[in-house]
Amino acid sequence: MLMNDEKGQYGDYVVQTLQAPVNGDAAFQEMYKKFSHRILWMDGNVVPGAMQMNTAWYYAVPERDPVFPEHVHEDDELIGFFGSDPDDPYNLHAEIEIAINGERRLLTKSTLVWIPGNIPHMPMRILKVDKPVFHFSLMRGNTYNGGAYK
């Protein structure tokens, strides 16, 4: 039987509806909504045993600069930024600045960034957005354990 919903024996493993995390205070959450649209969130609270993952579209320059301050996680993290132009998929059509242990990078292409556990990273600044950017972050742990949402 082919299923297209969250039913069945393994339906709990299929997440198609946002179960938004409670990250940051109310002011942060409101600010986040002004430049992005969170799509889905996965962690051990949504699916027991799952890794933590956030997905969102970034579509504007936020009023807060930087968006996320420097912070550290115990767990390794993979961060992605992808342009939304199918005819030019490597062009981010945006400028995003991030730092890894103080080394600053300006991202203008679709990018994957690996952050080993316990390495300081960020701040992150969204400087320009001409077309929406698909963003995700994935951590090996099953809950978010870091200071990005301040």
Salt bridges, closest charged atoms under 4 A:
GLU30 OE2 - LYS33 NZ 3.49
GLU63 OE1 - LYS34 NZ 3.62
ASP65 OD1 - ARG125 NE 2.78
ASP76 OD2 - ARG140 NE 3.23
GLU77 OE1 - HIS73 NE2 2.95
GLU77 OE1 - HIS121 NE2 3.05
ASP85 OD2 - HIS93 NE2 3.45
ASP85 OD2 - LYS131 NZ 3.24
GLU97 OE2 - ARG104 NE 2.92
GLU97 OE1 - ARG125 NH1 3.20
GLU103 OE2 - ARG105 NH2 2.46
ASP130 OD2 - LYS128 NZ 3.55
